């Protein structure tokens, strides 16, 4: 069941990122992040109203606050990375967040993966890395070499470092309540943090929110569906397994490129990375 939920989260994430991309072009990255955090809240609140507020375990509010901080810092660092560096370098390097999560979850909350699980996570990360460097026609070492020279890549590394604890903290908030309540509480904390920043840096864009209300609602809906489905999956297996499966987002996007935009030649160039990712997912499906 967790695998199906992770795949559903992957599809919803593609749709969420599509909405974010449209808003990013129309407005800017700060109000984009604000919209993702804030417009998610009503959709996360609906199941709470239907099922009722659950019993909250000790630490719930602390986990929500910690998620709000780490998720906000990770998202803003990634937006800075994309502003200062090419996406062809940012994307493969950011995927080391999966490896950081594997180790951090093991140490902090005792998520002990099996040998097959470790192999699946490593292959998924390697597949994404190879896929991106091939599509960008850069050397395998280039994303690592620019770490010492490029400010954008340092922002990427910071984003990866904060993303791993954001996954751990949202999982703990969910385990201390339920999926919808943990999602609502975590993103409420994130919204409260990012709103003053968005008002300071992008205040002029708030006047455009009514004009783009459909895009903001779509962003909130798909962001909520992504977090709710992956959050439920977190409760059924290791968080690193779920995040490894979600790397298939890139293959989903490539499939859309083939079907809708005729990008078959670009996809063939990335075949090796795609195959490695799929092998990794098979190992994860077999892992216990």
N, C-alpha and C positions, 0 to 999 in steps of 0.2 A: 504493500500500500504506500509506503514512504516514497518509493520510486515514482509511482504515478503522480503523487503530490508534488514531488520535485520537478518532474517534467511539466506539470501544469504551471508551476511557478515560473519555469523557464519561458514558457509561451507568454504568460502575462507580463513578464519582464521585458520581452521584446516589444510588446504593445505599449508598456509604460515608457520605455526609452524612446519609442517613436513619438509619443506625445511630448516628452521632454525636449526632443530635438526640435520639434515645430515651435514650441514656446521659446526655446533658446535662441532661435533665429529671430523671432519676433520681438523678444524682450531682452533679458540677460540671465546669467547663470544664478544670481542671488535670488531673484524672485521665482526662478524655476525651482530651486531647492525649497523655498518657502511654500510654493504651490504643491509640491510633492508631499511635504510633511503635513500641511494644513488641510488640504482637500481630501486626504486619506481618512481623516478623523471621522466624518459622518458615516462612511461606509464601514469602518471598524466598529462604530457605535451600534449599528443596526442589530447585529447578532447578540450584543450585550442586552439590548432592550427586549429582545425576543426571549432569551434564555434566563435573564436575570444576572445581577452582579454576583460573581462567585466569591467564595471565601478566599481571602488573601493571606498567603503565607508570609512569615517574617522575611523582610528584605525586599519585598515587591517594589516599594517606592524607590529604594536605593538602586535596584537594578534598572528601573525605568530611567532614573536620572543619569546613571552611568551610560545607558544606551543613547540617551539624548545627546550627551556630550561627545561620545566617540563617533556616533553616526554623523553628527553635524560636522565634526572636524574632518572625518574621512571624506565626506561628500564635497566640502569646500576645498580641501587639499587637492582632490581629483580635478575639480573645476579649474583650479590654479594651474595644475599640471598641463591640462589640455590647452590652457591659454598660452603657456610658455614653451611648450614642446609639441612636436608632431605626434599625432595620434598613433602613427605606426610605431613609435618608440614607447609611448605611454602604455598602450594596451598590453603588450607582452610582459612588460615589467610589472604592471599592476597585478598581474595574475599570481605573483609570488605571495599575495595575500592568502591564497589557498594553502600554501605550505606553512605560512606563519600560523594560520588557524589550526592546522593539524597539530603542530607542536604546542601552541598555547592552550588549546582545549584539553590536550593530554595532561598538561601540567596543572592547570587551574581548576578544572571541573572533572578530571578523571576520565575523560573520554578515551578509552584505550582501543585503537583500531586493530583489526586482525591483519595478518600479513597480506591477504588479498586486498583488504581495504586500503592499506598503505600504498600498495602497488597501483591500485585504481586511482587514488588521489594523485600520485606522482605522474602517472601516465596522462591523466586529464590535464594537469598543469603543463606538462611537456607538450601535449598536443596543441593547446591554445598558443603556447609560445611559438612553436614551429609554424603554426598556421598563420600567425600574424607577421612573423619575420619573412615568411615566403611571400605573402600578399604584398608586403611593403618593399620587397626586393632588397632587403638589407641583410647583413651577415648575422649569424646566430649570436655573435658576441657584441654586436653594436649596442643593443639596449643596455648592456652592462657596462660597456666602456664609457658611455656618455654620463654615467653616474658621477664621474669625477670632474666633468666639465660643464654639465648642463643643469641649470636651475630647475627646469621643468621636470627632469627625472628625479631630482631630490624631492620635489613636491609629490611625485608619483609614489616614491618609497614611503613618504609620510602617510599618504592615503592608504597604502597597503597595511601599514603598521596599525592604523586606527580601525581599519575595517574588521580585522580579526576579532578584537574585543567587542566590537558592536554586534557581531553575530553571537558571541558567547553571552553578552548581557541581555539581548532580546530573548534568547532561549531561556535564560534563567528567569526573566520576568514572566514568560509564558508558563513555565513550570510552577511558578509561585502563584498563578492565577488560572487563566486558561488562554487559548490562542487569541481570541478577540480582545480580551482585557489587556493582555500583555502587549499586543500590537497598539491598542489605543493609548495605553499609558506611556509606552516608549516614544511614540511619535508625538504625543502631546508635549512631552518634555522637549523633544527636538524642535517642535514648532515654537514653543515659548523661547527657546534659545535663539533661533534663527530669525524670528520676526523683528526684533530690534535691529539686527544687522541688515536685514532686507530694507527696512524703513530708512535706515541711514544711507545705504549705498544705492538703493534703487527706488526711492520714494516716488519718483516721477512715474514709474511704471505701474504703480498701484491703480492709477486712473484708467489703465487699459484692461484691468481684470474683468469688468463687465463685458467688454468687447470680445474677450477670449474665454468667456465662461464655459463654453462647450469643451475647449481644450483642457481647461483646468479641471473640470468635472471628470473628463476621460482620464486625465493623469491621476487624479485621486482614486478613481475606481480601479484602474489597473495596478496602481501601487498597492492598494488595499488587498486585492486578490493575490498579488505576488507574495506579500508578507503573510497573509493568512494561510495560504497553501504551504509555503515553505515553513512557516511557524509550526503548523501541525506536523509536518514531516520531521522537524527538529525533535519533537517529542517521541518519535518512533525509532529514531536511529541517531547516529553521530552527526553533528553539525557539519563536519568536514566532508562527509559523504554527500549530504544534500548540496553543499556548495560546489562539489566536484561535478555532480550531475548538471547543475545549473550552467556550467561552462558550455553546454550544448546550445546555449543561446546563440552563439556565433554560427553554428551549423543551421539553426532555424533561420537566421538572418540571411545566410548564404542561399538557402533553399528559396526564400522569397526573391532573392536577386535573380536566381535562375528562372523561376516561373514568371515573374512580373517584368523583369528588366533585361532578360537575355544575357546574363553575365556568366554563361557556362564556361567560357575560357578562363576567367579569373578563378572560378571554383576549381577547375582542373589543376591550376597552379598550386592550390592549397590542399590537394588531396592527401598528402602525407600527414599533415597535422590533423585533418579530419579523421583519418583512419586510426591514428594513435588515440585520439579522444574517445572514439567509439569502443576501442579495446578497453580503455580505462573504465568506461561505463559498464561494460560487461563484467569486469572484475568486481566493480562495486555492487552490481546486482547479485553476485555470487557470495559477497562478503557477509560475515556474521559478526 
